[in-house]
Amino acid sequence: MLAFKPFAKDSTNNANSKATQQAQQTQKNVLRVLVWSGNENYLPRAGSPPNLDRDYLELFADSHGLNLEYIEKPSFEQLIPALLSNEGDIIAANMTVNKLRQEQVDFTLPITETPEYIVLGKNNKALTAAKDLDGRKIAVQPGTSHAITALGLANVYPNIQIEQIPAKTTRDKLYDALAKGEYDLTIVDGNIIDSTLKYRDDIVKSLQANVARSIAWAVRKDSATLKQQLNTFLQQQLSAQQDSESVTAWQTITKRRTIRIVMRNTISSYYLWKGQLMGFHYELAKDFAKQHKLRYEILVADDNIEMFEMIKTGEADIALGFFTPNQHRAEQGLAFSRPYHYASEQIVAGPNDPPIESVHDLKYRNIAVRKSSSYYQTLMDLQSIIPQITVSEAPEEYDTEQIIEGVASGEFDLTLADNHLVDMELNLDTKITPSIFIGKEKAQSWIFKDGNNQLREKIDSYIKRTYRGLFYNLIHKRYFEADGLIDKHHDAYENLQAGGNLSPYDEIVEKYAAQYGFDPHLLIAQMHQESRFDPNATSFAGAQGLFQIMPRTAKQLNIIDVTDPEKGIHAGIKYMAWVSERMQEQEVRDDQLTWFTLASYNAGPGHVIDAMRLAEQKGWQRDIWFNNVERAILLLSQRKYSAKARYGYVRGQEPVTYVRNIRRKYLMLKDVVTTSQ
């Protein structure tokens, strides 16, 4: 059992037990956090209300020198029993305080308060008043506060029917069932449904089901020291938010202890990969918040226009993107930091285009850019000199990366883009031809509301310290300069000698393949795709070892040092088994499970589940990978689809290529073995 040093149980009747516990506490300062697996990771778009308790808990852990160990439970009703049996030290699961729970556990001060709401499918019969609940059926999970609320409503309206749904049902599965009409109504916490409606438009938030209730952390009744420390921390965090009136924007930020940063859901700014939030601007935002001991909330905007509007209205404090200062933006009330990045604007052509050697070769060509971008003004200036150039307006919801991909696919003739974005697309193996530079190198800045001078000082000071320093250089190289996003090596399997080893690690793979029920040939093909059999391989995102496992994932699997071949192989195959279980829960066909598992291993199960839902909406088979769900995951790189996906943007070409490459290698390996027999 892992325990944490500062907050042990306050008493015990067993001296030997106490001595054992104290010995264990000296091993590691760990706070064991019980969470519900149904509250899955996703891409926060409007701050992080559903994860607010976890955000605060991470700040608490940092302030007390603790490591957090998250322990997932498959059903919500298992959380309190697990706490009482000492499987964890605290519950952080957006848990509502009620009398029944207070009889079993203690609660901290409220983190927030939220009412519960009736939620229904968009095409279900609407509710206009509480009396309309009579005769309706409410689907709820056992052991939740929603079940108690449903019982209360049934006492008032006796004709309400209460339907218990499986305890392991995830929220999105519940929403899917509502949207299809399989369930009539359900009950959802207000902060959860408000966040959900940022990406789903097939469900509706309806009547308020009860008064606002407190959301808090739960601890055992014998954990008075822990409760006291948590409450002291929360008092410091939450009391500052009660007064939002202040002289400057920075004082408001420090009072609420939260910085709100708006950006776009793109591969250069902010996205979810293998369950981990990533992106150049996301990393800068996190670091800026950390340097100033602030929480951060990430807001996602559809386009630059929306980003700027959120700054002007005060909905966001900072906009992060590759913004070039100009007079038009300044006239809108926007202000600019000192430069944090420099870029040259470069013409991008298709893969088979003839060379463009000067601006005169652009005559009678069509260059597509967003009108709100700085590229548009560059091209207007160029067009005034060379009128034969056509400038067309790309859709505002397209990010620059998507327009570049449009050039590669033939959707657009040419585009203009910052050179670092062009480099990133080349590293991602996008089939484009980089061409001539237009104009001089331009400075790029953070954006905030004009007049927020103290905020400006904090940003400028941070950029001055950070720009071209070690942290900045590392993340810039990771996202724009490294060629690790798509592995470009081309080892040949044809050189395998008949009857020889398929890899240097055949025996280890066979051992764990048998333990977890996989074909070792498949795993060897996957290992080759991941690392080229190099146990010291490290990806741009920090994945390590033969199966390129993220450190956080390895920790969750209770495996350390994945650069050790046996541990790395064990971690990879164990994680494959975990994602396979996730796909089985999605009722994937048995003959398709391998391909869905591989896609989930590469991109994360969430993106694959999003693609399955989209495939169904498109009339394709949601349980067949090739030419069905793989078509849908390709669409999730487009804003019109990723905006409605729980896990947001994904560069769908990566899992598609990953699965097809492994299948090709797997079949080749099987052929080698068959031939040698």
C-alpha positions in Angstrom: 0.0 0.0 0.0 1.3 3.4 -0.9 0.6 6.2 1.6 1.7 9.8 1.8 3.9 11.2 4.5 2.3 14.5 5.8 -1.3 13.2 6.1 -1.4 9.8 7.7 -4.4 8.5 9.5 -4.7 10.3 12.8 -5.1 7.2 15.0 -5.1 3.5 14.9 -5.8 0.8 17.5 -3.1 -1.5 16.2 0.4 -0.6 17.0 1.9 -3.0 14.5 -0.4 -1.7 11.8 0.7 1.9 12.7 4.4 0.9 12.6 3.9 -0.7 9.2 2.1 2.3 7.9 4.8 4.7 9.1 7.5 2.5 7.4 5.5 2.7 4.2 5.1 6.4 4.4 8.9 6.9 4.4 9.1 5.3 1.0 7.3 7.9 -1.0 5.1 11.0 -0.5 2.1 9.9 -2.4 -1.5 11.2 -2.3 -3.7 8.4 -3.6 -6.6 9.9 -5.6 -9.7 7.9 -6.3 -11.4 8.9 -9.6 -14.2 7.5 -11.7 -13.1 6.1 -15.1 -16.5 7.2 -16.6 -15.2 10.8 -16.3 -12.8 10.3 -19.1 -10.0 12.6 -20.3 -11.1 14.9 -23.1 -10.1 18.1 -24.7 -11.2 21.0 -22.4 -12.6 23.9 -24.6 -14.0 26.3 -22.0 -11.7 26.2 -19.1 -11.9 22.9 -17.1 -15.0 22.9 -14.9 -15.4 19.1 -14.9 -11.7 18.7 -13.9 -11.7 21.7 -11.5 -11.2 19.4 -8.5 -8.2 17.7 -10.1 -6.7 21.1 -11.1 -6.9 22.3 -7.5 -5.6 19.0 -6.2 -2.5 19.3 -8.4 -1.8 22.7 -7.0 -2.3 21.3 -3.5 0.1 18.5 -4.2 2.7 20.8 -5.6 2.5 23.1 -2.5 3.0 20.1 -0.2 5.7 18.2 -2.2 3.4 15.3 -2.9 3.0 13.0 -5.9 -0.5 12.2 -7.1 -1.4 8.6 -7.8 -4.7 8.3 -9.6 -6.7 5.1 -8.9 -9.6 4.6 -11.4 -12.8 2.9 -10.4 -15.1 1.6 -13.2 -18.3 2.7 -11.4 -19.1 5.8 -9.4 -20.7 3.9 -6.6 -17.4 2.1 -6.0 -15.6 5.3 -5.0 -16.7 5.6 -1.3 -16.3 1.9 -0.5 -12.7 2.1 -2.0 -12.0 5.1 0.2 -13.3 3.4 3.3 -11.2 0.3 2.6 -8.1 2.5 2.4 -7.5 1.9 -1.4 -7.1 5.7 -1.7 -6.8 8.8 0.5 -9.2 11.2 -1.3 -12.0 11.2 -3.8 -11.7 13.8 -6.6 -14.6 13.0 -9.0 -16.9 16.0 -9.2 -18.7 14.5 -6.2 -21.9 16.1 -4.9 -22.2 16.5 -1.2 -25.4 14.9 0.2 -26.6 13.6 3.6 -26.2 9.9 2.8 -22.5 10.4 1.8 -21.8 12.6 4.8 -22.8 9.7 7.0 -20.0 7.7 5.5 -17.2 10.2 4.7 -16.1 13.7 5.5 -16.1 16.4 2.8 -13.8 19.4 2.4 -15.0 22.9 1.8 -16.9 23.2 -1.5 -14.8 23.6 -4.5 -17.8 24.9 -6.5 -21.5 24.7 -6.5 -23.7 23.5 -9.4 -27.3 22.5 -9.9 -28.3 19.4 -11.8 -30.3 19.6 -15.0 -32.6 17.4 -17.0 -30.9 16.5 -20.3 -32.6 15.0 -23.4 -31.8 14.2 -27.0 -32.3 17.0 -29.5 -35.2 15.1 -31.2 -36.9 13.9 -28.0 -40.1 15.6 -26.8 -39.2 18.9 -25.1 -40.0 19.9 -21.5 -41.6 23.3 -21.0 -42.5 23.0 -17.3 -41.9 20.6 -14.4 -45.3 19.0 -14.8 -44.2 17.7 -18.3 -42.0 15.2 -16.4 -45.1 13.2 -15.5 -45.0 10.0 -17.5 -41.4 10.4 -18.7 -38.6 8.0 -18.1 -35.3 9.2 -16.4 -32.2 7.1 -17.0 -29.6 7.4 -14.1 -26.7 5.4 -12.8 -26.9 3.8 -9.4 -24.9 5.3 -6.6 -24.9 8.8 -8.1 -26.5 12.0 -6.7 -28.5 12.0 -10.0 -30.3 8.8 -8.8 -31.3 10.5 -5.6 -32.5 13.6 -7.5 -34.6 11.3 -9.8 -36.2 9.7 -6.7 -37.1 13.1 -5.3 -38.7 14.1 -8.6 -40.6 10.8 -8.7 -42.0 11.6 -5.2 -43.5 14.8 -6.7 -44.6 13.3 -10.0 -45.5 9.6 -9.3 -45.8 8.7 -12.9 -42.1 9.3 -13.5 -40.3 6.1 -14.4 -36.7 5.6 -13.2 -34.4 3.5 -15.4 -31.1 2.3 -14.0 -28.3 2.2 -16.6 -25.1 0.2 -16.3 -22.7 1.7 -13.8 -19.8 1.6 -16.3 -21.6 3.7 -18.9 -19.4 6.6 -19.9 -21.0 10.0 -20.3 -20.6 10.1 -24.0 -22.3 6.7 -24.3 -25.2 8.0 -22.3 -25.3 11.1 -24.5 -25.2 8.9 -27.7 -28.2 6.9 -26.3 -30.1 10.1 -25.6 -29.4 11.4 -29.1 -30.7 8.2 -30.6 -33.8 8.1 -28.5 -32.7 4.9 -26.7 -33.1 6.9 -23.4 -35.7 9.5 -22.8 -34.2 11.8 -20.2 -31.2 11.9 -17.8 -29.8 14.2 -15.1 -26.4 15.8 -15.4 -24.4 18.3 -13.3 -24.6 21.8 -14.6 -20.9 22.3 -14.9 -20.5 19.0 -16.8 -23.4 19.7 -19.3 -22.2 23.3 -20.0 -18.8 21.9 -20.9 -20.3 19.1 -23.0 -22.4 21.5 -25.1 -19.2 23.1 -26.3 -18.8 20.2 -28.6 -22.1 18.4 -28.9 -25.3 19.8 -30.5 -27.4 16.6 -30.5 -28.4 16.8 -26.8 -30.3 19.6 -25.0 -30.0 21.1 -21.5 -33.6 21.4 -20.2 -35.2 22.1 -16.8 -33.2 22.6 -13.6 -33.7 19.5 -11.5 -32.7 20.8 -8.1 -31.0 23.7 -6.3 -27.3 24.2 -6.5 -25.3 21.7 -4.5 -21.8 21.7 -3.3 -19.0 19.8 -5.1 -16.2 18.8 -2.8 -13.4 16.3 -2.1 -14.2 13.3 0.1 -11.8 11.9 2.8 -12.2 9.3 5.5 -13.5 10.5 8.9 -10.2 9.5 10.5 -8.3 11.8 8.2 -8.7 15.1 10.1 -5.2 16.3 9.4 -5.6 15.8 5.7 -9.1 17.5 5.8 -7.7 20.5 7.7 -4.8 20.9 5.2 -7.1 20.7 2.3 -9.5 23.2 3.7 -6.7 25.6 4.5 -5.6 25.4 0.9 -9.1 25.8 -0.5 -9.7 28.9 1.7 -6.6 30.5 0.2 -7.7 29.5 -3.3 -11.4 30.3 -3.2 -11.6 33.3 -0.9 -9.6 35.3 -3.5 -12.3 34.7 -6.1 -15.1 36.3 -4.1 -14.1 39.8 -5.0 -13.7 40.3 -8.7 -13.5 44.1 -8.6 -9.9 45.3 -8.8 -7.9 48.1 -10.2 -6.1 46.2 -12.9 -6.6 43.1 -15.0 -3.6 41.5 -13.5 -5.0 42.0 -10.0 -8.2 40.3 -11.1 -6.2 37.4 -12.4 -4.2 37.0 -9.2 -7.3 37.3 -7.0 -9.0 34.5 -8.9 -5.6 32.7 -9.1 -6.5 31.7 -12.7 -5.3 32.8 -16.1 -7.6 32.3 -19.0 -5.8 31.7 -22.3 -7.6 31.3 -25.6 -6.1 29.4 -28.5 -7.1 27.1 -31.4 -7.4 23.3 -31.4 -4.6 22.7 -33.9 -1.5 20.5 -33.9 0.7 23.6 -33.5 -1.3 25.1 -30.6 -3.4 22.7 -28.5 -4.5 19.1 -29.1 -4.9 15.7 -27.4 -2.6 12.9 -28.3 -2.5 9.5 -26.5 -4.6 11.0 -23.7 -2.1 13.8 -23.2 -2.7 17.5 -23.9 0.0 18.9 -26.1 0.9 21.8 -28.4 3.5 24.6 -28.6 1.2 27.3 -27.3 -0.3 25.0 -24.7 3.2 24.3 -23.3 3.9 28.1 -23.1 0.5 28.7 -21.4 1.2 26.1 -18.8 4.7 27.4 -18.1 3.5 31.0 -17.9 0.9 30.0 -15.3 3.4 27.9 -13.4 5.9 30.7 -13.2 3.2 33.0 -11.7 1.7 30.2 -9.4 -1.6 30.4 -11.2 -4.2 27.8 -12.4 -4.7 28.0 -16.2 -7.9 27.5 -18.2 -7.7 26.9 -21.9 -10.5 28.3 -24.0 -10.8 27.1 -27.6 -12.0 29.4 -30.4 -13.2 28.4 -33.8 -11.1 31.1 -35.6 -9.0 34.2 -35.1 -12.0 36.5 -35.2 -13.6 34.6 -32.2 -10.3 34.7 -30.3 -10.0 38.5 -30.7 -13.6 38.9 -29.6 -13.0 36.9 -26.5 -10.1 39.2 -25.6 -12.2 42.4 -26.2 -15.1 41.2 -24.1 -12.9 40.0 -21.3 -13.8 36.4 -21.6 -10.1 35.5 -22.1 -7.0 37.3 -20.7 -4.5 36.2 -23.4 -4.7 35.0 -26.9 -1.9 32.7 -28.0 -1.2 32.1 -31.7 1.3 33.3 -34.3 -0.1 36.8 -34.4 1.6 39.5 -36.4 1.0 43.0 -34.8 -0.7 45.3 -37.3 -2.7 48.6 -37.3 -6.0 46.9 -38.1 -5.8 44.7 -35.0 -4.7 47.6 -32.8 -7.7 49.6 -33.9 -9.9 46.9 -32.5 -8.6 47.5 -29.0 -6.0 44.7 -29.1 -2.5 45.1 -27.7 0.7 43.1 -28.4 3.5 41.7 -26.3 7.1 41.9 -27.2 8.0 39.4 -29.9 8.1 35.8 -28.8 8.6 34.2 -32.2 9.8 35.3 -35.7 8.6 33.8 -39.0 9.0 34.3 -42.7 6.0 33.9 -45.0 6.5 31.2 -47.6 4.6 30.2 -50.7 3.4 26.6 -50.5 2.7 24.6 -53.7 1.4 21.1 -54.4 3.7 18.1 -54.6 4.0 18.1 -58.4 4.1 21.8 -59.1 6.9 23.3 -61.3 9.4 25.4 -59.4 8.4 28.9 -58.5 11.6 31.0 -58.7 10.3 34.5 -58.3 7.0 36.4 -57.5 6.4 36.8 -61.3 5.9 33.0 -61.5 2.8 33.6 -59.3 1.0 35.3 -62.2 -2.4 33.6 -62.9 -2.1 31.5 -59.8 -4.7 31.4 -57.1 -3.4 31.8 -53.5 -5.8 30.9 -50.7 -5.5 32.4 -47.2 -7.9 33.4 -44.4 -9.0 37.1 -44.7 -8.4 37.5 -40.9 -4.8 36.4 -41.2 -1.7 38.6 -41.7 -1.0 36.7 -44.9 -4.0 38.3 -46.5 -2.5 41.8 -46.2 0.8 40.6 -47.5 -0.9 39.2 -50.6 -3.0 42.4 -51.1 0.3 44.4 -51.1 1.8 41.9 -53.6 -1.4 42.0 -55.8 -1.1 45.7 -56.1 2.3 45.2 -57.8 1.3 42.0 -59.7 -2.4 42.3 -60.5 -2.5 39.0 -62.3 -2.2 37.1 -59.0 -5.6 35.9 -57.6 -6.1 35.9 -53.9 -9.0 33.8 -52.6 -10.5 33.7 -49.1 -10.1 30.4 -47.4 -12.9 29.5 -44.8 -12.2 31.2 -41.5 -12.7 28.0 -39.7 -9.7 26.5 -41.5 -6.4 26.8 -39.6 -3.2 27.4 -41.6 -2.2 23.7 -41.3 -5.5 22.7 -42.8 -5.0 25.0 -45.8 -1.6 23.6 -46.3 -3.1 20.1 -46.3 -5.6 21.5 -48.8 -2.8 22.4 -51.2 -1.4 18.9 -50.8 -4.7 17.4 -51.7 -5.5 19.8 -54.6 -8.3 21.6 -52.8 -6.3 24.8 -53.1 -3.8 25.9 -55.8 -1.3 27.7 -53.5 -1.2 29.2 -50.0 1.1 31.5 -48.0 2.2 30.3 -44.5 4.8 30.9 -41.8 7.9 28.9 -42.5 7.8 27.0 -39.2 4.4 25.7 -40.0 5.6 24.6 -43.4 8.5 22.9 -41.7 6.1 21.1 -39.4 4.0 19.9 -42.2 7.1 18.6 -44.0 8.1 16.7 -40.9 4.6 15.3 -40.8 5.2 14.0 -44.3 2.6 16.3 -45.9 3.1 16.1 -49.7 3.8 19.8 -50.5 6.5 21.8 -52.2 8.0 24.7 -50.1 8.7 27.7 -52.3 9.8 31.3 -52.3 9.6 33.6 -49.3 7.5 36.8 -49.5 8.6 39.9 -47.7 10.7 40.3 -44.7 10.8 38.2 -41.5 7.9 39.3 -39.2 7.7 39.4 -35.4 4.9 37.5 -33.7 3.3 38.3 -30.4 0.8 37.4 -27.7 -2.4 39.4 -27.7 -4.3 40.9 -24.8 -6.7 43.8 -24.3 -5.3 47.3 -24.8 -4.9 49.1 -21.5 -3.9 46.0 -19.4 -0.5 47.4 -18.8 0.4 45.3 -15.7 -0.5 42.2 -17.6 1.6 43.4 -20.5 4.6 43.8 -18.1 4.1 40.2 -16.8 3.9 38.8 -20.3 6.9 40.8 -21.6 9.0 39.9 -18.6 8.2 36.2 -19.1 9.0 36.3 -22.8 12.2 38.1 -22.1 13.3 35.4 -19.7 12.0 32.5 -21.8 12.6 33.4 -25.5 15.4 31.2 -26.9 16.1 29.8 -23.5 16.4 26.1 -22.9 12.7 25.5 -22.3 11.6 27.5 -25.3 14.2 25.9 -27.6 13.2 22.4 -26.5 9.5 22.9 -27.2 10.1 24.7 -30.4 12.3 21.9 -31.7 9.8 19.3 -30.5 6.9 20.8 -32.5 8.5 22.5 -35.5 12.1 21.2 -36.0 12.2 17.5 -35.0 11.5 14.9 -37.5 10.1 12.5 -34.9 6.4 13.2 -35.5 6.4 10.7 -38.4 9.2 8.2 -38.5 10.9 8.3 -41.9 13.3 5.4 -41.6 12.7 2.7 -44.1 14.2 -0.5 -42.8 13.5 -3.6 -45.0 12.0 -6.8 -43.8 13.0 -8.5 -47.0 16.5 -9.0 -45.4 15.1 -11.3 -42.7 16.8 -14.7 -43.1 14.4 -17.6 -43.3 14.4 -19.4 -40.0 16.2 -16.5 -38.2 15.0 -14.3 -35.5 12.3 -11.7 -36.4 13.7 -9.3 -33.9 16.3 -9.1 -31.2 13.6 -9.6 -28.6 11.5 -12.6 -29.9 11.6 -14.5 -26.6 10.4 -11.6 -24.5 7.7 -10.7 -26.9 6.4 -14.3 -27.1 6.4 -14.5 -23.2 4.1 -11.4 -22.9 2.1 -12.1 -26.0 1.0 -15.4 -24.5 0.2 -13.7 -21.2 -2.0 -11.0 -22.7 -3.4 -13.0 -25.7 -1.8 -11.4 -28.7 -0.1 -12.8 -31.8 3.7 -12.2 -31.3 4.1 -11.5 -35.0 1.7 -8.6 -34.8 3.6 -7.2 -31.7 7.0 -7.5 -33.4 5.6 -5.6 -36.4 4.3 -3.0 -34.1 7.5 -2.7 -32.2 9.4 -2.2 -35.4 7.0 0.5 -36.4 7.3 2.2 -33.1 11.1 2.1 -32.4 12.9 0.1 -35.1 13.9 -2.2 -32.3 15.8 0.6 -30.5 15.2 0.4 -26.7 16.5 3.9 -26.2 14.2 5.5 -28.8 12.5 8.7 -27.7 9.7 10.5 -29.6 9.0 14.2 -29.9 6.4 13.9 -27.2 8.6 12.0 -24.8 7.4 8.5 -25.5 10.1 6.0 -24.7 11.3 2.5 -25.3 10.6 -0.3 -27.8 6.9 0.3 -27.7 7.1 4.1 -27.3 5.2 4.3 -24.0 4.5 7.7 -22.5 6.1 8.1 -19.0 2.7 8.8 -17.4 1.2 5.7 -19.0 4.1 3.6 -17.8 3.5 4.9 -14.3 -0.2 4.0 -14.5 0.9 0.5 -15.5 3.2 0.3 -12.5 6.2 -0.2 -14.8 9.3 2.0 -14.5 12.4 2.4 -16.8 10.7 1.4 -20.1 14.1 1.8 -21.8 14.9 -1.6 -20.3 13.9 -4.0 -23.1 11.8 -6.4 -21.0 10.1 -3.7 -19.1 9.5 -1.7 -22.2 8.0 -4.7 -24.0 5.8 -5.6 -21.0 4.6 -2.0 -20.8 3.7 -1.8 -24.5 1.8 -5.1 -24.5 0.1 -4.4 -21.3 -1.1 -1.1 -22.7 -2.2 -2.8 -25.9 -4.4 -5.1 -23.7 -5.9 -2.0 -21.9 -6.8 -0.3 -25.2 -8.2 -3.6 -26.5 -10.5 -3.7 -23.6 -11.7 -0.2 -24.3 -12.4 -1.1 -27.9 -14.3 -4.3 -26.8 -16.5 -2.1 -24.6 -17.4 -0.2 -27.9 -18.7 -3.5 -29.3 -16.1 -3.7 -32.1 -16.3 -6.8 -34.2 -13.9 -9.6 -33.2 -12.3 -9.7 -36.6 -11.7 -5.9 -36.5 -10.5 -5.6 -32.9 -6.8 -5.7 -33.8 -7.0 -2.7 -36.1 -9.1 -0.6 -33.7 -6.7 -1.5 -30.9 -3.7 -0.4 -33.0 -5.4 2.9 -33.9 -6.2 3.5 -30.3 -2.7 2.7 -29.2 -1.4 5.3 -31.7 -3.9 8.1 -31.3 -5.7 7.3 -28.1 -9.0 5.5 -27.6 -10.9 8.8 -27.4 -10.1 9.9 -30.9 -11.1 6.5 -32.2 -14.4 6.6 -30.3 -15.0 10.0 -31.8 -14.3 8.6 -35.3 -16.7 5.7 -34.7 -19.5 8.1 -33.7 -18.7 10.2 -36.8 -18.7 7.1 -39.1 -22.1 6.2 -37.8 -23.4 9.7 -38.6 -22.0 9.4 -42.1 -23.7 6.1 -42.7 -20.5 4.1 -42.6 -19.9 1.0 -40.5 -18.8 2.0 -36.9 -17.4 -1.4 -36.2 -15.2 -1.8 -39.3 -11.9 0.0 -39.5 -10.6 -0.1 -43.1 -12.5 2.2 -45.4 -15.1 3.0 -42.7 -13.9 4.3 -39.3 -10.5 5.2 -40.9 -12.3 7.5 -43.3 -14.0 9.2 -40.4 -10.8 9.7 -38.4 -9.3 11.5 -41.4 -12.2 13.9 -41.2 -11.3 14.8 -37.6 -8.4 17.0 -38.8 -11.1 19.3 -40.3 -12.5 22.0 -38.0 -16.1 21.4 -39.0 -15.8 17.8 -37.6 -13.3 18.2 -34.8 -15.3 21.0 -33.2 -18.1 18.5 -32.6 -15.8 15.7 -31.3 -15.2 15.2 -27.5 -11.5 14.8 -28.0 -11.2 17.5 -30.7 -8.6 17.7 -33.4 -6.5 14.7 -34.4 -4.2 14.3 -37.3 -6.1 11.3 -38.6 -3.5 10.4 -41.3 -1.2 9.2 -38.5 -3.3 6.4 -37.1 -4.5 5.5 -40.6 -0.9 5.1 -41.8 0.2 3.5 -38.6 -2.4 0.7 -38.8 -1.8 0.1 -42.5 2.0 0.0 -42.1 1.8 -2.5 -39.2 -0.7 -4.7 -41.1 1.7 -4.8 -44.1 4.7 -5.7 -41.9 2.6 -8.2 -39.9 1.5 -10.0 -43.1 5.1 -9.9 -44.3 6.3 -11.5 -41.1 3.7 -14.2 -41.2 4.8 -14.9 -44.8 8.5 -15.1 -43.7 7.6 -17.6 -41.0 5.4 -19.6 -43.3 8.0 -19.8 -46.0 10.7 -20.9 -43.5 8.6 -23.8 -42.2 
